[in-house]
């Protein structure tokens, strides 16, 4: 029990107050995957909703597709906000 409490305290101490200014290659690949997953899920939900005869199921698929579209757009929004180049002081 004592070890679990110590581990929990160490995890809390490692929380970053803000995201790093650099994105690693691994992070970039993960972000690309997240964008792809959400875009594909949105497209598939919309596609399959077009074949539904049951209006309740069709509505649920459209809602799921819209949710994935919102997630896709939100990820892009975060990436675009943080893509602004940092101003560096002139070298003298």
Buried (B, 14 or more C-beta within 10 A) or exposed (E): EEEEEEEEEEEEEEEEEEEEEEBEEEEEEEBEEEBEEBBEBBEBBBEBBEEBEEEEEBEBBBEBBEBBBEBBEEBEEEEEEEEEEEEEEEEE
